Amino acid sequence: MPSLSPKQFAKTYQPSEYGATWSEVRGSQEFHRPIEGAMSHEEMVSDVKKHGVRSPVMVYGGRVVDGHHRVLAAMDAGQAVPYEHSPSEMYEGQIK
């Protein structure tokens, strides 16, 4: 499975939601809205520091279509971002 450093990943792949840039995602209230049963961003960063990103981020058409939280946690933890290209166009409607 391919992976990129956080800096290279951010240059190569853009978010498909929460904002047009990773800085906008980081500042988005919608992105930071708590999800019941999910780890907080701080907990996720701690986990990524210990174990790396365990599930690859899905990308399609130069955009992240699944895994925005994992990308920012990897960026904050200074860990590589593993990714996979979506095998189909199932995410096409999500890209804005």
Jmol script that loads the backbone (N, CA, C; Angstrom):
load data "model"
ATOM      1  N   MET A   1       0.853  -1.177   0.000  1.00  0.00           N
ATOM      2  CA  MET A   1       0.000   0.000   0.000  1.00  0.00           C
ATOM      3  C   MET A   1       0.897   1.238   0.000  1.00  0.00           C
ATOM      4  N   PRO A   2       0.633   2.166  -0.911  1.00  0.00           N
ATOM      5  CA  PRO A   2       1.458   3.373  -0.951  1.00  0.00           C
ATOM      6  C   PRO A   2       1.167   4.288   0.236  1.00  0.00           C
ATOM      7  N   SER A   3       2.150   5.102   0.576  1.00  0.00           N
ATOM      8  CA  SER A   3       1.954   6.125   1.602  1.00  0.00           C
ATOM      9  C   SER A   3       2.839   7.313   1.249  1.00  0.00           C
ATOM     10  N   LEU A   4       2.458   8.462   1.759  1.00  0.00           N
ATOM     11  CA  LEU A   4       3.207   9.696   1.547  1.00  0.00           C
ATOM     12  C   LEU A   4       3.403  10.405   2.874  1.00  0.00           C
ATOM     13  N   SER A   5       4.453  11.203   2.952  1.00  0.00           N
ATOM     14  CA  SER A   5       4.626  12.041   4.129  1.00  0.00           C
ATOM     15  C   SER A   5       3.438  12.999   4.196  1.00  0.00           C
ATOM     16  N   PRO A   6       3.116  13.506   5.372  1.00  0.00           N
ATOM     17  CA  PRO A   6       1.973  14.437   5.471  1.00  0.00           C
ATOM     18  C   PRO A   6       2.105  15.631   4.525  1.00  0.00           C
ATOM     19  N   LYS A   7       3.302  16.178   4.413  1.00  0.00           N
ATOM     20  CA  LYS A   7       3.512  17.347   3.558  1.00  0.00           C
ATOM     21  C   LYS A   7       3.265  16.995   2.090  1.00  0.00           C
ATOM     22  N   GLN A   8       3.808  15.869   1.636  1.00  0.00           N
ATOM     23  CA  GLN A   8       3.623  15.456   0.250  1.00  0.00           C
ATOM     24  C   GLN A   8       2.171  15.074  -0.025  1.00  0.00           C
ATOM     25  N   PHE A   9       1.531  14.417   0.954  1.00  0.00           N
ATOM     26  CA  PHE A   9       0.127  14.044   0.792  1.00  0.00           C
ATOM     27  C   PHE A   9      -0.726  15.296   0.593  1.00  0.00           C
ATOM     28  N   ALA A  10      -0.494  16.317   1.424  1.00  0.00           N
ATOM     29  CA  ALA A  10      -1.279  17.557   1.342  1.00  0.00           C
ATOM     30  C   ALA A  10      -1.061  18.276   0.011  1.00  0.00           C
ATOM     31  N   LYS A  11       0.117  18.148  -0.572  1.00  0.00           N
ATOM     32  CA  LYS A  11       0.378  18.750  -1.883  1.00  0.00           C
ATOM     33  C   LYS A  11      -0.289  17.967  -3.008  1.00  0.00           C
ATOM     34  N   THR A  12      -0.441  16.661  -2.803  1.00  0.00           N
ATOM     35  CA  THR A  12      -0.935  15.771  -3.855  1.00  0.00           C
ATOM     36  C   THR A  12      -2.451  15.626  -3.849  1.00  0.00           C
ATOM     37  N   TYR A  13      -3.046  15.552  -2.663  1.00  0.00           N
ATOM     38  CA  TYR A  13      -4.485  15.287  -2.543  1.00  0.00           C
ATOM     39  C   TYR A  13      -5.176  16.391  -1.751  1.00  0.00           C
ATOM     40  N   GLN A  14      -6.312  16.832  -2.285  1.00  0.00           N
ATOM     41  CA  GLN A  14      -7.110  17.867  -1.641  1.00  0.00           C
ATOM     42  C   GLN A  14      -8.318  17.230  -0.947  1.00  0.00           C
ATOM     43  N   PRO A  15      -8.882  17.922   0.042  1.00  0.00           N
ATOM     44  CA  PRO A  15     -10.103  17.401   0.675  1.00  0.00           C
ATOM     45  C   PRO A  15     -11.288  17.497  -0.280  1.00  0.00           C
ATOM     46  N   SER A  16     -12.255  16.606  -0.102  1.00  0.00           N
ATOM     47  CA  SER A  16     -13.471  16.673  -0.921  1.00  0.00           C
ATOM     48  C   SER A  16     -14.626  17.291  -0.142  1.00  0.00           C
ATOM     49  N   GLU A  17     -14.424  17.529   1.139  1.00  0.00           N
ATOM     50  CA  GLU A  17     -15.456  18.163   1.959  1.00  0.00           C
ATOM     51  C   GLU A  17     -14.790  18.919   3.104  1.00  0.00           C
ATOM     52  N   TYR A  18     -15.555  19.673   3.831  1.00  0.00           N
ATOM     53  CA  TYR A  18     -15.127  20.486   4.973  1.00  0.00           C
ATOM     54  C   TYR A  18     -14.328  21.728   4.571  1.00  0.00           C
ATOM     55  N   GLY A  19     -13.995  21.899   3.316  1.00  0.00           N
ATOM     56  CA  GLY A  19     -13.233  23.050   2.860  1.00  0.00           C
ATOM     57  C   GLY A  19     -12.396  22.688   1.646  1.00  0.00           C
ATOM     58  N   ALA A  20     -11.866  23.709   0.993  1.00  0.00           N
ATOM     59  CA  ALA A  20     -11.091  23.491  -0.238  1.00  0.00           C
ATOM     60  C   ALA A  20      -9.629  23.173   0.031  1.00  0.00           C
ATOM     61  N   THR A  21      -9.148  23.515   1.222  1.00  0.00           N
ATOM     62  CA  THR A  21      -7.750  23.257   1.576  1.00  0.00           C
ATOM     63  C   THR A  21      -7.701  22.560   2.933  1.00  0.00           C
ATOM     64  N   TRP A  22      -6.558  21.975   3.244  1.00  0.00           N
ATOM     65  CA  TRP A  22      -6.427  21.313   4.550  1.00  0.00           C
ATOM     66  C   TRP A  22      -6.494  22.330   5.688  1.00  0.00           C
ATOM     67  N   SER A  23      -6.066  23.551   5.453  1.00  0.00           N
ATOM     68  CA  SER A  23      -6.201  24.601   6.479  1.00  0.00           C
ATOM     69  C   SER A  23      -7.664  24.915   6.743  1.00  0.00           C
ATOM     70  N   GLU A  24      -8.457  24.959   5.681  1.00  0.00           N
ATOM     71  CA  GLU A  24      -9.896  25.202   5.851  1.00  0.00           C
ATOM     72  C   GLU A  24     -10.562  24.041   6.582  1.00  0.00           C
ATOM     73  N   VAL A  25     -10.158  22.819   6.276  1.00  0.00           N
ATOM     74  CA  VAL A  25     -10.699  21.652   6.980  1.00  0.00           C
ATOM     75  C   VAL A  25     -10.398  21.775   8.465  1.00  0.00           C
ATOM     76  N   ARG A  26      -9.153  22.098   8.781  1.00  0.00           N
ATOM     77  CA  ARG A  26      -8.730  22.220  10.175  1.00  0.00           C
ATOM     78  C   ARG A  26      -9.576  23.255  10.924  1.00  0.00           C
ATOM     79  N   GLY A  27      -9.992  24.319  10.249  1.00  0.00           N
ATOM     80  CA  GLY A  27     -10.781  25.371  10.886  1.00  0.00           C
ATOM     81  C   GLY A  27     -12.281  25.186  10.806  1.00  0.00           C
ATOM     82  N   SER A  28     -12.737  24.138  10.143  1.00  0.00           N
ATOM     83  CA  SER A  28     -14.164  23.927   9.931  1.00  0.00           C
ATOM     84  C   SER A  28     -14.867  23.452  11.205  1.00  0.00           C
ATOM     85  N   GLN A  29     -15.944  24.133  11.569  1.00  0.00           N
ATOM     86  CA  GLN A  29     -16.740  23.701  12.720  1.00  0.00           C
ATOM     87  C   GLN A  29     -17.391  22.357  12.443  1.00  0.00           C
ATOM     88  N   GLU A  30     -17.829  22.141  11.222  1.00  0.00           N
ATOM     89  CA  GLU A  30     -18.470  20.877  10.858  1.00  0.00           C
ATOM     90  C   GLU A  30     -17.491  19.709  11.035  1.00  0.00           C
ATOM     91  N   PHE A  31     -16.241  19.912  10.654  1.00  0.00           N
ATOM     92  CA  PHE A  31     -15.224  18.864  10.794  1.00  0.00           C
ATOM     93  C   PHE A  31     -15.009  18.501  12.265  1.00  0.00           C
ATOM     94  N   HIS A  32     -15.059  19.493  13.131  1.00  0.00           N
ATOM     95  CA  HIS A  32     -14.777  19.281  14.555  1.00  0.00           C
ATOM     96  C   HIS A  32     -16.005  18.920  15.381  1.00  0.00           C
ATOM     97  N   ARG A  33     -17.150  18.783  14.745  1.00  0.00           N
ATOM     98  CA  ARG A  33     -18.363  18.398  15.468  1.00  0.00           C
ATOM     99  C   ARG A  33     -18.161  16.991  16.037  1.00  0.00           C
ATOM    100  N   PRO A  34     -18.361  16.807  17.341  1.00  0.00           N
ATOM    101  CA  PRO A  34     -18.166  15.478  17.946  1.00  0.00           C
ATOM    102  C   PRO A  34     -19.078  14.421  17.323  1.00  0.00           C
ATOM    103  N   ILE A  35     -18.529  13.248  17.128  1.00  0.00           N
ATOM    104  CA  ILE A  35     -19.287  12.112  16.612  1.00  0.00           C
ATOM    105  C   ILE A  35     -19.382  11.097  17.740  1.00  0.00           C
ATOM    106  N   GLU A  36     -20.598  10.752  18.107  1.00  0.00           N
ATOM    107  CA  GLU A  36     -20.801   9.833  19.224  1.00  0.00           C
ATOM    108  C   GLU A  36     -20.046   8.519  18.990  1.00  0.00           C
ATOM    109  N   GLY A  37     -19.262   8.136  19.983  1.00  0.00           N
ATOM    110  CA  GLY A  37     -18.522   6.876  19.929  1.00  0.00           C
ATOM    111  C   GLY A  37     -17.186   6.959  19.203  1.00  0.00           C
ATOM    112  N   ALA A  38     -16.894   8.101  18.576  1.00  0.00           N
ATOM    113  CA  ALA A  38     -15.629   8.252  17.847  1.00  0.00           C
ATOM    114  C   ALA A  38     -14.589   8.920  18.729  1.00  0.00           C
ATOM    115  N   MET A  39     -13.332   8.659  18.433  1.00  0.00           N
ATOM    116  CA  MET A  39     -12.237   9.299  19.159  1.00  0.00           C
ATOM    117  C   MET A  39     -12.225  10.801  18.871  1.00  0.00           C
ATOM    118  N   SER A  40     -11.780  11.568  19.846  1.00  0.00           N
ATOM    119  CA  SER A  40     -11.561  12.992  19.613  1.00  0.00           C
ATOM    120  C   SER A  40     -10.307  13.124  18.739  1.00  0.00           C
ATOM    121  N   HIS A  41     -10.097  14.311  18.209  1.00  0.00           N
ATOM    122  CA  HIS A  41      -8.905  14.529  17.377  1.00  0.00           C
ATOM    123  C   HIS A  41      -7.634  14.261  18.191  1.00  0.00           C
ATOM    124  N   GLU A  42      -7.617  14.713  19.421  1.00  0.00           N
ATOM    125  CA  GLU A  42      -6.433  14.523  20.266  1.00  0.00           C
ATOM    126  C   GLU A  42      -6.166  13.035  20.524  1.00  0.00           C
ATOM    127  N   GLU A  43      -7.228  12.278  20.760  1.00  0.00           N
ATOM    128  CA  GLU A  43      -7.079  10.826  20.961  1.00  0.00           C
ATOM    129  C   GLU A  43      -6.580  10.147  19.687  1.00  0.00           C
ATOM    130  N   MET A  44      -7.096  10.600  18.551  1.00  0.00           N
ATOM    131  CA  MET A  44      -6.677  10.017  17.278  1.00  0.00           C
ATOM    132  C   MET A  44      -5.202  10.322  16.998  1.00  0.00           C
ATOM    133  N   VAL A  45      -4.766  11.543  17.276  1.00  0.00           N
ATOM    134  CA  VAL A  45      -3.356  11.905  17.083  1.00  0.00           C
ATOM    135  C   VAL A  45      -2.472  11.023  17.955  1.00  0.00           C
ATOM    136  N   SER A  46      -2.849  10.837  19.206  1.00  0.00           N
ATOM    137  CA  SER A  46      -2.085   9.981  20.115  1.00  0.00           C
ATOM    138  C   SER A  46      -2.002   8.552  19.591  1.00  0.00           C
ATOM    139  N   ASP A  47      -3.122   8.037  19.098  1.00  0.00           N
ATOM    140  CA  ASP A  47      -3.158   6.683  18.553  1.00  0.00           C
ATOM    141  C   ASP A  47      -2.280   6.565  17.305  1.00  0.00           C
ATOM    142  N   VAL A  48      -2.329   7.561  16.439  1.00  0.00           N
ATOM    143  CA  VAL A  48      -1.521   7.543  15.217  1.00  0.00           C
ATOM    144  C   VAL A  48      -0.029   7.639  15.565  1.00  0.00           C
ATOM    145  N   LYS A  49       0.318   8.399  16.601  1.00  0.00           N
ATOM    146  CA  LYS A  49       1.720   8.458  17.028  1.00  0.00           C
ATOM    147  C   LYS A  49       2.214   7.089  17.468  1.00  0.00           C
ATOM    148  N   LYS A  50       1.353   6.326  18.133  1.00  0.00           N
ATOM    149  CA  LYS A  50       1.735   5.004  18.638  1.00  0.00           C
ATOM    150  C   LYS A  50       1.700   3.925  17.568  1.00  0.00           C
ATOM    151  N   HIS A  51       0.670   3.969  16.708  1.00  0.00           N
ATOM    152  CA  HIS A  51       0.421   2.847  15.799  1.00  0.00           C
ATOM    153  C   HIS A  51       0.458   3.200  14.314  1.00  0.00           C
ATOM    154  N   GLY A  52       0.578   4.482  13.990  1.00  0.00           N
ATOM    155  CA  GLY A  52       0.460   4.889  12.596  1.00  0.00           C
ATOM    156  C   GLY A  52      -0.999   4.887  12.179  1.00  0.00           C
ATOM    157  N   VAL A  53      -1.257   5.269  10.951  1.00  0.00           N
ATOM    158  CA  VAL A  53      -2.619   5.242  10.419  1.00  0.00           C
ATOM    159  C   VAL A  53      -2.892   3.801  10.013  1.00  0.00           C
ATOM    160  N   ARG A  54      -3.880   3.204  10.642  1.00  0.00           N
ATOM    161  CA  ARG A  54      -4.140   1.773  10.445  1.00  0.00           C
ATOM    162  C   ARG A  54      -4.991   1.465   9.212  1.00  0.00           C
ATOM    163  N   SER A  55      -5.878   2.363   8.860  1.00  0.00           N
ATOM    164  CA  SER A  55      -6.740   2.163   7.686  1.00  0.00           C
ATOM    165  C   SER A  55      -6.363   3.191   6.633  1.00  0.00           C
ATOM    166  N   PRO A  56      -6.164   2.759   5.409  1.00  0.00           N
ATOM    167  CA  PRO A  56      -5.772   3.719   4.374  1.00  0.00           C
ATOM    168  C   PRO A  56      -6.878   4.730   4.087  1.00  0.00           C
ATOM    169  N   VAL A  57      -6.458   5.892   3.695  1.00  0.00           N
ATOM    170  CA  VAL A  57      -7.343   6.953   3.252  1.00  0.00           C
ATOM    171  C   VAL A  57      -7.730   6.625   1.807  1.00  0.00           C
ATOM    172  N   MET A  58      -8.990   6.826   1.469  1.00  0.00           N
ATOM    173  CA  MET A  58      -9.441   6.574   0.099  1.00  0.00           C
ATOM    174  C   MET A  58      -9.376   7.869  -0.701  1.00  0.00           C
ATOM    175  N   VAL A  59      -8.786   7.786  -1.886  1.00  0.00           N
ATOM    176  CA  VAL A  59      -8.680   8.950  -2.762  1.00  0.00           C
ATOM    177  C   VAL A  59      -9.321   8.623  -4.111  1.00  0.00           C
ATOM    178  N   TYR A  60      -9.849   9.664  -4.732  1.00  0.00           N
ATOM    179  CA  TYR A  60     -10.463   9.520  -6.054  1.00  0.00           C
ATOM    180  C   TYR A  60     -10.340  10.856  -6.756  1.00  0.00           C
ATOM    181  N   GLY A  61      -9.829  10.855  -7.943  1.00  0.00           N
ATOM    182  CA  GLY A  61      -9.742  12.081  -8.734  1.00  0.00           C
ATOM    183  C   GLY A  61      -8.940  13.179  -8.070  1.00  0.00           C
ATOM    184  N   GLY A  62      -7.881  12.826  -7.344  1.00  0.00           N
ATOM    185  CA  GLY A  62      -7.040  13.828  -6.683  1.00  0.00           C
ATOM    186  C   GLY A  62      -7.607  14.374  -5.388  1.00  0.00           C
ATOM    187  N   ARG A  63      -8.674  13.766  -4.906  1.00  0.00           N
ATOM    188  CA  ARG A  63      -9.339  14.224  -3.679  1.00  0.00           C
ATOM    189  C   ARG A  63      -9.472  13.088  -2.680  1.00  0.00           C
ATOM    190  N   VAL A  64      -9.441  13.449  -1.405  1.00  0.00           N
ATOM    191  CA  VAL A  64      -9.715  12.479  -0.341  1.00  0.00           C
ATOM    192  C   VAL A  64     -11.225  12.334  -0.261  1.00  0.00           C
ATOM    193  N   VAL A  65     -11.709  11.105  -0.383  1.00  0.00           N
ATOM    194  CA  VAL A  65     -13.151  10.878  -0.311  1.00  0.00           C
ATOM    195  C   VAL A  65     -13.543  10.134   0.959  1.00  0.00           C
ATOM    196  N   ASP A  66     -12.566   9.584   1.667  1.00  0.00           N
ATOM    197  CA  ASP A  66     -12.825   8.941   2.955  1.00  0.00           C
ATOM    198  C   ASP A  66     -11.535   8.980   3.760  1.00  0.00           C
ATOM    199  N   GLY A  67     -11.578   9.642   4.925  1.00  0.00           N
ATOM    200  CA  GLY A  67     -10.405   9.653   5.791  1.00  0.00           C
ATOM    201  C   GLY A  67      -9.864  11.019   6.140  1.00  0.00           C
ATOM    202  N   HIS A  68     -10.673  12.055   6.039  1.00  0.00           N
ATOM    203  CA  HIS A  68     -10.209  13.405   6.366  1.00  0.00           C
ATOM    204  C   HIS A  68      -9.645  13.489   7.783  1.00  0.00           C
ATOM    205  N   HIS A  69     -10.304  12.841   8.744  1.00  0.00           N
ATOM    206  CA  HIS A  69      -9.828  12.879  10.127  1.00  0.00           C
ATOM    207  C   HIS A  69      -8.482  12.163  10.253  1.00  0.00           C
ATOM    208  N   ARG A  70      -8.315  11.056   9.548  1.00  0.00           N
ATOM    209  CA  ARG A  70      -7.037  10.337   9.580  1.00  0.00           C
ATOM    210  C   ARG A  70      -5.920  11.172   8.983  1.00  0.00           C
ATOM    211  N   VAL A  71      -6.228  11.923   7.921  1.00  0.00           N
ATOM    212  CA  VAL A  71      -5.208  12.771   7.295  1.00  0.00           C
ATOM    213  C   VAL A  71      -4.727  13.822   8.290  1.00  0.00           C
ATOM    214  N   LEU A  72      -5.641  14.551   8.923  1.00  0.00           N
ATOM    215  CA  LEU A  72      -5.210  15.597   9.861  1.00  0.00           C
ATOM    216  C   LEU A  72      -4.526  15.008  11.088  1.00  0.00           C
ATOM    217  N   ALA A  73      -4.970  13.846  11.553  1.00  0.00           N
ATOM    218  CA  ALA A  73      -4.286  13.198  12.678  1.00  0.00           C
ATOM    219  C   ALA A  73      -2.871  12.817  12.280  1.00  0.00           C
ATOM    220  N   ALA A  74      -2.700  12.293  11.069  1.00  0.00           N
ATOM    221  CA  ALA A  74      -1.360  11.937  10.593  1.00  0.00           C
ATOM    222  C   ALA A  74      -0.488  13.174  10.457  1.00  0.00           C
ATOM    223  N   MET A  75      -1.053  14.257   9.957  1.00  0.00           N
ATOM    224  CA  MET A  75      -0.304  15.511   9.837  1.00  0.00           C
ATOM    225  C   MET A  75       0.168  15.974  11.208  1.00  0.00           C
ATOM    226  N   ASP A  76      -0.736  15.962  12.194  1.00  0.00           N
ATOM    227  CA  ASP A  76      -0.385  16.425  13.536  1.00  0.00           C
ATOM    228  C   ASP A  76       0.569  15.477  14.255  1.00  0.00           C
ATOM    229  N   ALA A  77       0.517  14.199  13.900  1.00  0.00           N
ATOM    230  CA  ALA A  77       1.405  13.206  14.521  1.00  0.00           C
ATOM    231  C   ALA A  77       2.728  13.078  13.781  1.00  0.00           C
ATOM    232  N   GLY A  78       2.815  13.695  12.600  1.00  0.00           N
ATOM    233  CA  GLY A  78       4.039  13.595  11.814  1.00  0.00           C
ATOM    234  C   GLY A  78       4.263  12.201  11.242  1.00  0.00           C
ATOM    235  N   GLN A  79       3.178  11.508  10.932  1.00  0.00           N
ATOM    236  CA  GLN A  79       3.251  10.134  10.421  1.00  0.00           C
ATOM    237  C   GLN A  79       2.819  10.078   8.960  1.00  0.00           C
ATOM    238  N   ALA A  80       3.297   9.083   8.250  1.00  0.00           N
ATOM    239  CA  ALA A  80       2.931   8.889   6.847  1.00  0.00           C
ATOM    240  C   ALA A  80       1.436   8.622   6.712  1.00  0.00           C
ATOM    241  N   VAL A  81       0.906   8.991   5.560  1.00  0.00           N
ATOM    242  CA  VAL A  81      -0.508   8.792   5.263  1.00  0.00           C
ATOM    243  C   VAL A  81      -0.629   7.676   4.215  1.00  0.00           C
ATOM    244  N   PRO A  82      -1.084   6.481   4.629  1.00  0.00           N
ATOM    245  CA  PRO A  82      -1.320   5.426   3.644  1.00  0.00           C
ATOM    246  C   PRO A  82      -2.610   5.724   2.892  1.00  0.00           C
ATOM    247  N   TYR A  83      -2.637   5.372   1.617  1.00  0.00           N
ATOM    248  CA  TYR A  83      -3.832   5.659   0.831  1.00  0.00           C
ATOM    249  C   TYR A  83      -4.052   4.590  -0.225  1.00  0.00           C
ATOM    250  N   GLU A  84      -5.281   4.536  -0.695  1.00  0.00           N
ATOM    251  CA  GLU A  84      -5.667   3.660  -1.796  1.00  0.00           C
ATOM    252  C   GLU A  84      -6.530   4.475  -2.744  1.00  0.00           C
ATOM    253  N   HIS A  85      -6.415   4.171  -4.016  1.00  0.00           N
ATOM    254  CA  HIS A  85      -7.281   4.799  -5.002  1.00  0.00           C
ATOM    255  C   HIS A  85      -8.597   4.040  -5.027  1.00  0.00           C
ATOM    256  N   SER A  86      -9.690   4.779  -5.016  1.00  0.00           N
ATOM    257  CA  SER A  86     -10.999   4.145  -5.071  1.00  0.00           C
ATOM    258  C   SER A  86     -11.108   3.350  -6.366  1.00  0.00           C
ATOM    259  N   PRO A  87     -11.555   2.110  -6.266  1.00  0.00           N
ATOM    260  CA  PRO A  87     -11.643   1.287  -7.469  1.00  0.00           C
ATOM    261  C   PRO A  87     -12.826   1.612  -8.371  1.00  0.00           C
ATOM    262  N   SER A  88     -13.683   2.508  -7.943  1.00  0.00           N
ATOM    263  CA  SER A  88     -14.864   2.822  -8.750  1.00  0.00           C
ATOM    264  C   SER A  88     -15.201   4.306  -8.635  1.00  0.00           C
ATOM    265  N   GLU A  89     -16.253   4.677  -9.311  1.00  0.00           N
ATOM    266  CA  GLU A  89     -16.705   6.055  -9.286  1.00  0.00           C
ATOM    267  C   GLU A  89     -17.756   6.291  -8.203  1.00  0.00           C
ATOM    268  N   MET A  90     -17.842   5.402  -7.236  1.00  0.00           N
ATOM    269  CA  MET A  90     -18.891   5.506  -6.212  1.00  0.00           C
ATOM    270  C   MET A  90     -18.817   6.795  -5.406  1.00  0.00           C
ATOM    271  N   TYR A  91     -17.645   7.429  -5.366  1.00  0.00           N
ATOM    272  CA  TYR A  91     -17.476   8.656  -4.589  1.00  0.00           C
ATOM    273  C   TYR A  91     -17.670   9.923  -5.411  1.00  0.00           C
ATOM    274  N   GLU A  92     -17.877   9.795  -6.693  1.00  0.00           N
ATOM    275  CA  GLU A  92     -17.918  10.958  -7.575  1.00  0.00           C
ATOM    276  C   GLU A  92     -18.900  12.039  -7.112  1.00  0.00           C
ATOM    277  N   GLY A  93     -20.052  11.671  -6.603  1.00  0.00           N
ATOM    278  CA  GLY A  93     -21.039  12.633  -6.142  1.00  0.00           C
ATOM    279  C   GLY A  93     -20.620  13.383  -4.890  1.00  0.00           C
ATOM    280  N   GLN A  94     -19.656  12.853  -4.150  1.00  0.00           N
ATOM    281  CA  GLN A  94     -19.193  13.476  -2.911  1.00  0.00           C
ATOM    282  C   GLN A  94     -18.222  14.625  -3.195  1.00  0.00           C
ATOM    283  N   ILE A  95     -17.546  14.566  -4.317  1.00  0.00           N
ATOM    284  CA  ILE A  95     -16.530  15.576  -4.626  1.00  0.00           C
ATOM    285  C   ILE A  95     -17.214  16.867  -5.048  1.00  0.00           C
ATOM    286  N   LYS A  96     -16.842  17.953  -4.354  1.00  0.00           N
ATOM    287  CA  LYS A  96     -17.458  19.259  -4.607  1.00  0.00           C
ATOM    288  C   LYS A  96     -16.546  20.139  -5.397  1.00  0.00           C
TER     289      LYS A  96
END
end "model"
wireframe off; spacefill off
backbone 0.3
color backbone group
